[in-house]
Structure formats: structure tokens, C-alpha cells
Amino acid sequence: MFIGITGPLCSGKHTVARYLVEKHNFTYLCLTDSAHPNVDCVRFNTLKEMQIHVTERWLENFVTCDVDGRGLWLFKCQQNGENELSLLEFVIQNDLALFNIPEDDSTMLITDPMSPSRPRKQLSAPQSHTPLYTLMSLSDVTIPNAYQSVPQLHACLDDLDLTNHERLRPSWDTYFMHLSDLAARRSNCMKRRVGCILVRDSRVIATGYNGTPKGLRNCNEGGCQRCNDATPCGTGLDRCLCMHAEENALLEAGRERVGPGKGVILYCNTCPCLGCAIKIVQTGVKEVVFSKSYGMDDFIAKVFAEAGVKLRQHSPPSMRLEMQVDVTEVDSSIIGKMGWMNSDPMRRRGSQDPNNHNS
């Protein structure tokens, strides 16, 4: 496993690295011209050399804090065909990029109250669209370090289980639970987002999400009066027009593909309600795996136990399903999106998905 740590100054990056070295026997890797206090590390001249070293020893564990420093600047210079920056030039340019300050920005000149005629430069606070924070947004795990002591931070790291290999390659349970979360994103229900996946022999046979039936107006467009009236949870269900995710998945699959002896597992990001539970039992589902609890989990567990349906909870580790950036190999377009090629911040543009009814 190879963990890269990034963050602003004094955010605790090296403390986390030392934790991995001391508690989990990671090897600390760094670039030759970087400073790492109180940590013995294996040094490399370039990020490419570091990458080759890690690749050849892929069964070992490594950590580095040099994913946002001079190495990326050298890579930028190489991409632009520029001369390598000196250390002093790098520090100046790094500050300009980190705080998003154009070199000729006169708005950063303020007047010292003690010396009205003597302007001085003042750095603004880091903005969320600066290169550092753009790089941070690509991380799989984000740790807000507001802890008052190192033991408190270590306790947080223990709970996060950073060395869990499911972060590298998810288990089947984690894989299908993420798919159910993805299906839930299609929900049009005003109350909650629920997604469901039916699986047989580790193959998806049907998906479902909650919302109004096909042909009716979407719930989030006023299609279900009960949901749009902010009715309290558990009341007025006889007036609800929204179908549940489990119902949709079971209808899509049909009894012939789900029936007894087929070994079908139902994954749902929320524990099924009673109405869905009895339908799950009737169709012959073998096992139900859920992530988030619901209001009547204990009663649902009794129903499933009596019917011989296995029920268990699985909470996947934090994992972002985003592209992974190799800073030693990516092309100029990716580096540009990260903000290293120009000073213009990248603006994300959201595309509007047509309103498709549930099916």
C-alpha cells in the first residue's frame, strides 16, 4: 500500500505519517530537497524514481507527504519546457500558487496603520479553488484535524482504519453497497434516497430506487402529495405514491430469477421497511445486506429470522469513486485542471440530467 498525504501547513501531515511508520511499519519516502522533521526517510531525486521504487516493492507499505510540493513544480516545468526553478524561486512561486495571488496583484498591497506611507504585502487566506485544495479534493480520505492532542488524532486514525485493503480493491459487499448508493442517486422521492441491488453469483440481476411509478409525475416535482406535505415519518403511508427501491428491484427481476434456491442476495443502502421485508421473504431472497439503519430494524430482524432470511449490516470504508491521478504520467490537460498550468481556477460545470421516471 502506498499512501500520499497532502494538506496546508501545520495540518498534521507528518504526524499522520509518523503514525503509519511507527504503528503500521510503513516506510517513509520523500524527495531529496524536502525537509521532514524527526523522520527517517528514503530519499529520491524525482517523483518518477519514487514511483518505480514503490512499484517494484508493491507488497510493502509506503507513505509520503511530497505529493504537493517541489516535485509537482518540477513536473510542471518539464511539461512547459521551462528551466528548473531554484529553491528560492520555488518557495516564492509556491506561495503565489498556494494563496492564489497573481504576481502583479495590487489588491494585495495594504497600508500599515503604523506607517501610512509604507505599503506592505499581506497574504490572503487559502481559497478552496487553489491548486493545493484542488489536489486535496482528489483524496480518498479527508481528516479534519481539530484535535487538541496527538493521542486524540491517533484514536481518530485507528477508527478510520487507513490500512484497510478494501480502500484499494473493495470486497463484493462493499462493491455492491456502493452500487446501491449509486442507484439511490436516481431517486426522485422527497423523503429519502434509497437504492437496491439484487445479486446472484456475484452478478447484478436487477436494480431499483425509490420514487413514483413510471408514467406519474416525479415526487420531487409534486407527484406525491404525501411526501411533499412534509408528513412525519411513518404516517400517511396509505397516501404515498412512491414505490420503494426494494419493490422496484424485485419487480424488475421477477420471481423466476429470485425464487427459492437461486441464492439471491439483496443489497440496500437502508434497512428494509416491514412492507418490503414481507415481499423479500415471499420472493425467496436468501440474504439481505444493508448499510444504514431504519426505525424498526429489530422487528425486521425477527421477521427475517423466522423466515430463514439472513440479515446483516455492512458499512463500507470511506472511498471516493473518482479518477486517480498519477502526477508522474498525466498529460497537460489533467495538470491544467489541477491548476498547475495557469492561474485560472477550474470551474466545474454540472450537466442537467433529463427527468426520467422510475421504472
C-alpha positions as CSV (number, residue, x, y, z in Angstrom):
1,M,0.0,0.0,0.0
2,F,1.2,3.5,-0.9
3,I,-0.4,6.4,1.0
4,G,0.2,10.0,-0.1
5,I,-0.7,12.8,2.4
6,T,-1.4,16.4,1.5
7,G,-2.7,19.4,3.3
8,P,-1.9,23.0,4.3
9,L,0.9,24.0,6.6
10,C,0.7,22.7,10.2
11,S,-2.3,20.4,9.4
12,G,-0.6,17.4,10.9
13,K,0.6,15.6,7.7
14,H,3.9,14.5,9.2
15,T,2.2,13.4,12.5
16,V,0.0,11.1,10.4
17,A,3.0,9.8,8.5
18,R,4.8,9.1,11.8
19,Y,1.7,7.2,13.0
20,L,1.8,5.0,9.9
21,V,5.6,4.4,10.3
22,E,5.5,3.6,14.0
23,K,2.3,1.7,14.3
24,H,1.9,0.0,10.9
25,N,5.5,-0.4,9.8
26,F,5.2,1.9,6.8
27,T,8.4,3.2,5.1
28,Y,8.6,7.0,4.8
29,L,9.5,8.2,1.3
30,C,10.5,11.8,0.4
31,L,12.2,13.9,-2.2
32,T,15.9,14.9,-1.7
33,D,15.2,18.6,-1.4
34,S,12.3,18.3,1.1
35,A,12.5,18.8,4.8
36,H,10.9,16.2,7.1
37,P,11.4,16.8,10.8
38,N,12.2,13.9,13.1
39,V,11.5,11.3,10.5
40,D,14.0,8.9,8.8
41,C,13.0,8.6,5.2
42,V,14.2,7.1,1.9
43,R,15.0,10.0,-0.4
44,F,14.6,10.3,-4.2
45,N,15.5,12.9,-6.7
46,T,12.2,12.8,-8.6
47,L,8.7,11.5,-8.2
48,K,9.3,9.1,-11.0
49,E,12.1,7.4,-9.1
50,M,9.8,7.2,-6.1
51,Q,7.1,5.6,-8.2
52,I,9.5,3.0,-9.6
53,H,10.8,2.1,-6.1
54,V,7.2,1.6,-4.8
55,T,6.1,-0.4,-7.9
56,E,9.0,-2.8,-7.6
57,R,8.1,-3.4,-3.9
58,W,4.3,-3.5,-4.2
59,L,3.9,-5.9,-1.3
60,E,5.4,-3.4,1.1
61,N,3.8,-0.3,2.7
62,F,4.9,3.2,2.0
63,V,3.9,6.8,2.9
64,T,4.9,10.2,1.6
65,C,4.0,13.8,2.2
66,D,5.6,15.0,-1.1
67,V,2.6,14.9,-3.4
68,D,2.0,18.7,-3.4
69,G,5.5,20.2,-3.2
70,R,8.6,20.8,-5.3
71,G,8.1,17.5,-7.2
72,L,5.0,18.8,-8.9
73,W,6.6,22.1,-9.6
74,L,9.5,20.3,-11.3
75,F,7.0,18.3,-13.3
76,K,5.2,21.4,-14.3
77,C,8.4,23.0,-15.6
78,Q,9.2,19.8,-17.5
79,Q,5.7,19.9,-19.1
80,N,6.1,23.6,-20.1
81,G,9.7,23.2,-21.3
82,E,10.8,25.7,-18.6
83,N,14.1,25.7,-16.8
84,E,14.1,24.1,-13.4
85,L,13.3,26.6,-10.6
86,S,15.9,27.3,-7.9
87,L,14.7,26.6,-4.3
88,L,14.2,30.3,-3.6
89,E,12.2,30.8,-6.8
90,F,10.2,27.6,-6.0
91,V,9.3,29.0,-2.5
92,I,8.1,32.2,-4.0
93,Q,6.1,30.6,-6.8
94,N,4.7,28.0,-4.4
95,D,3.3,30.8,-2.1
96,L,1.8,32.6,-5.0
97,A,0.0,29.4,-6.2
98,L,-1.0,28.2,-2.7
99,F,-2.6,31.5,-1.8
100,N,-3.8,32.2,-5.4
101,I,-2.0,35.6,-5.6
102,P,-1.1,36.9,-9.1
103,E,2.4,38.3,-9.0
104,D,1.2,41.8,-10.1
105,D,-1.9,41.8,-7.9
106,S,-2.0,45.4,-6.5
107,T,-5.1,44.5,-4.4
108,M,-2.7,42.6,-2.0
109,L,-1.0,45.9,-1.1
110,I,-2.4,47.4,2.1
111,T,-1.3,50.3,4.2
112,D,0.3,49.7,7.6
113,P,-1.6,51.7,10.2
114,M,1.6,52.5,12.0
115,S,3.3,53.7,8.7
116,P,0.6,55.2,6.4
117,S,3.1,55.9,3.7
118,R,4.7,52.5,3.7
119,P,2.7,49.7,2.0
120,R,3.4,46.1,2.8
121,K,2.2,42.8,1.3
122,Q,-0.3,40.7,3.1
123,L,-1.2,37.1,2.1
124,S,-4.9,36.2,1.9
125,A,-6.3,33.1,3.4
126,P,-6.1,30.0,1.1
127,Q,-9.1,29.7,-1.2
128,S,-11.0,26.5,-1.9
129,H,-10.1,26.6,-5.6
130,T,-6.3,26.9,-5.2
131,P,-4.1,24.1,-6.5
132,L,-3.5,22.6,-3.1
133,Y,-7.2,22.4,-2.3
134,T,-7.9,21.0,-5.8
135,L,-5.4,18.3,-5.1
136,M,-6.9,17.7,-1.6
137,S,-10.3,17.2,-3.3
138,L,-9.0,14.2,-5.1
139,S,-8.1,12.3,-1.9
140,D,-9.9,9.2,-0.8
141,V,-9.9,10.1,2.9
142,T,-10.2,13.6,4.3
143,I,-9.3,14.2,8.0
144,P,-10.3,17.5,9.6
145,N,-7.6,17.8,12.2
146,A,-9.2,19.8,15.1
147,Y,-7.8,17.6,17.8
148,Q,-6.1,19.0,20.9
149,S,-3.6,16.3,21.3
150,V,-1.7,13.7,19.3
151,P,-3.4,10.7,21.2
152,Q,-6.8,12.1,20.1
153,L,-5.6,12.2,16.5
154,H,-4.2,8.7,16.8
155,A,-7.6,7.5,18.1
156,C,-9.3,9.0,15.0
157,L,-6.8,7.3,12.7
158,D,-7.4,4.0,14.5
159,D,-11.1,4.3,13.8
160,L,-10.5,5.2,10.2
161,D,-8.5,2.0,9.6
162,L,-6.3,3.6,6.9
163,T,-4.6,0.3,6.1
164,N,-7.9,-1.4,5.2
165,H,-7.2,-3.0,1.8
166,E,-10.8,-2.5,0.8
167,R,-9.7,1.0,0.0
168,L,-7.6,-0.4,-2.8
169,R,-9.9,-3.1,-4.0
170,P,-13.4,-3.4,-2.5
171,S,-14.9,-6.7,-1.4
172,W,-18.1,-7.9,-3.0
173,D,-20.1,-6.5,-0.1
174,T,-18.5,-3.0,-0.4
175,Y,-18.7,-3.1,-4.2
176,F,-22.5,-3.9,-4.3
177,M,-23.2,-1.5,-1.4
178,H,-21.6,1.3,-3.4
179,L,-23.7,0.3,-6.4
180,S,-26.8,0.6,-4.2
181,D,-25.7,4.1,-3.1
182,L,-25.2,5.0,-6.8
183,A,-28.7,3.7,-7.6
184,A,-30.1,5.8,-4.8
185,R,-28.8,8.9,-6.6
186,R,-31.6,8.3,-9.2
187,S,-34.3,8.6,-6.5
188,N,-36.9,11.3,-7.0
189,C,-38.5,10.8,-3.6
190,M,-38.7,13.9,-1.4
191,K,-38.3,11.9,1.8
192,R,-35.2,9.9,1.4
193,R,-32.8,8.3,-1.2
194,V,-32.8,4.5,-1.2
195,G,-31.1,2.2,-3.7
196,C,-31.3,-1.6,-4.0
197,I,-29.2,-4.2,-5.9
198,L,-30.2,-7.8,-6.4
199,V,-27.2,-10.1,-6.9
200,R,-26.9,-13.8,-7.9
201,D,-23.5,-15.5,-8.1
202,S,-21.8,-12.1,-7.7
203,R,-23.7,-10.8,-10.8
204,V,-26.2,-7.9,-10.7
205,I,-29.6,-9.1,-11.9
206,A,-31.7,-6.0,-11.1
207,T,-31.5,-2.6,-9.6
208,G,-34.1,-0.3,-8.0
209,Y,-34.5,3.1,-6.4
210,N,-37.5,4.8,-4.7
211,G,-39.9,7.2,-6.3
212,T,-43.2,7.5,-8.1
213,P,-44.1,4.8,-10.7
214,K,-43.5,5.1,-14.4
215,G,-45.9,7.4,-16.1
216,L,-46.6,9.5,-13.0
217,R,-45.1,12.9,-12.2
218,N,-41.8,12.6,-10.2
219,C,-42.2,13.0,-6.4
220,N,-39.7,15.9,-6.4
221,E,-41.9,17.7,-9.0
222,G,-45.0,17.4,-6.8
223,G,-46.1,13.9,-7.9
224,C,-46.6,12.5,-4.4
225,Q,-48.7,14.9,-2.2
226,R,-47.9,12.9,1.0
227,C,-44.1,13.4,0.6
228,N,-44.4,17.0,-0.5
229,D,-46.6,17.9,2.6
230,A,-43.7,17.1,5.0
231,T,-45.7,14.4,6.6
232,P,-44.0,12.9,9.6
233,C,-42.1,9.6,9.1
234,G,-44.3,6.5,9.4
235,T,-47.6,8.4,9.0
236,G,-49.9,8.7,6.0
237,L,-48.2,5.8,4.2
238,D,-51.5,4.8,2.6
239,R,-51.4,8.0,0.7
240,C,-47.8,7.6,-0.5
241,L,-47.4,7.1,-4.3
242,C,-43.7,6.4,-4.1
243,M,-42.5,2.8,-4.7
244,H,-39.6,1.6,-2.6
245,A,-36.3,0.6,-4.0
246,E,-36.6,-3.0,-3.0
247,E,-40.0,-3.2,-4.6
248,N,-38.7,-1.9,-7.9
249,A,-35.7,-4.3,-7.9
250,L,-37.9,-7.3,-7.1
251,L,-40.5,-6.4,-9.8
252,E,-37.7,-5.9,-12.3
253,A,-36.1,-9.3,-11.5
254,G,-39.3,-11.4,-11.2
255,R,-39.8,-14.5,-9.1
256,E,-38.2,-16.8,-11.8
257,R,-34.8,-15.2,-11.2
258,V,-35.1,-14.6,-7.5
259,G,-37.1,-17.6,-6.2
260,P,-36.0,-20.1,-3.5
261,G,-32.8,-22.0,-4.3
262,K,-31.4,-19.2,-6.5
263,G,-29.2,-17.9,-3.8
264,V,-30.1,-14.2,-4.4
265,I,-28.6,-11.5,-2.1
266,L,-30.3,-8.2,-1.8
267,Y,-28.1,-5.1,-1.1
268,C,-29.8,-2.0,0.1
269,N,-28.3,1.2,1.5
270,T,-31.1,1.4,4.1
271,C,-32.6,-1.5,6.1
272,P,-35.9,-2.5,4.5
273,C,-39.2,-1.5,6.0
274,L,-41.8,-4.1,7.0
275,G,-43.7,-3.9,3.7
276,C,-40.6,-4.6,1.7
277,A,-39.4,-7.2,4.2
278,I,-42.5,-9.4,3.7
279,K,-42.1,-9.0,-0.1
280,I,-38.5,-10.1,0.2
281,V,-39.5,-13.2,2.1
282,Q,-42.2,-14.1,-0.3
283,T,-40.0,-13.8,-3.4
284,G,-37.3,-16.1,-1.9
285,V,-34.3,-13.9,-1.4
286,K,-31.7,-15.7,0.6
287,E,-29.8,-12.8,2.3
288,V,-30.3,-9.1,2.9
289,V,-27.3,-6.8,3.4
290,F,-27.9,-3.1,4.4
291,S,-25.7,-0.2,5.4
292,K,-27.9,2.4,7.3
293,S,-30.3,1.6,10.0
294,Y,-34.1,2.3,9.8
295,G,-36.6,2.8,12.6
296,M,-37.7,-0.8,13.0
297,D,-34.5,-2.9,12.5
298,D,-35.1,-5.2,15.5
299,F,-38.6,-6.1,14.3
300,I,-37.5,-6.6,10.7
301,A,-34.7,-8.9,12.0
302,K,-37.3,-11.1,13.8
303,V,-39.3,-11.4,10.6
304,F,-36.3,-12.4,8.6
305,A,-35.1,-14.8,11.2
306,E,-38.5,-16.6,11.3
307,A,-38.5,-16.8,7.5
308,G,-34.9,-18.1,7.3
309,V,-33.6,-15.0,5.6
310,K,-30.1,-13.9,6.7
311,L,-29.8,-10.2,7.7
312,R,-26.6,-8.4,8.3
313,Q,-25.2,-4.8,8.2
314,H,-22.2,-3.8,6.2
315,S,-20.7,-0.3,6.4
316,P,-18.1,0.2,3.6
317,P,-14.9,2.2,4.4
318,S,-14.7,5.7,3.1
319,M,-14.0,5.5,-0.5
320,R,-14.4,8.1,-3.3
321,L,-15.3,6.8,-6.7
322,E,-13.2,9.4,-8.6
323,M,-10.4,9.3,-11.1
324,Q,-6.9,8.5,-9.7
325,V,-4.3,11.0,-10.8
326,D,-0.7,9.8,-11.5
327,V,1.3,13.0,-11.2
328,T,4.3,11.5,-13.0
329,E,2.4,10.4,-16.1
330,V,-0.7,12.6,-16.5
331,D,-1.0,14.8,-19.5
332,S,-1.1,18.6,-19.6
333,S,-4.9,18.7,-19.6
334,I,-5.1,17.0,-16.2
335,I,-2.4,19.1,-14.7
336,G,-4.2,22.2,-16.1
337,K,-7.4,21.1,-14.3
338,M,-5.4,20.8,-11.1
339,G,-4.4,24.5,-11.5
340,W,-0.7,23.9,-12.1
341,M,-0.6,25.2,-15.7
342,N,-2.3,28.5,-15.3
343,S,-3.8,30.8,-12.6
344,D,-7.4,30.5,-13.7
345,P,-9.3,28.3,-11.3
346,M,-11.1,25.4,-12.7
347,R,-14.9,25.7,-12.6
348,R,-16.9,22.6,-12.5
349,R,-19.9,22.6,-14.8
350,G,-22.8,20.4,-13.9
351,S,-24.8,18.8,-16.6
352,Q,-28.6,18.6,-16.2
353,D,-29.9,15.0,-16.4
354,P,-33.3,14.7,-18.2
355,N,-36.1,13.9,-15.9
356,N,-36.6,10.2,-16.4
357,H,-39.4,8.4,-14.5
358,N,-38.7,5.5,-12.3
359,S,-39.0,2.0,-13.8
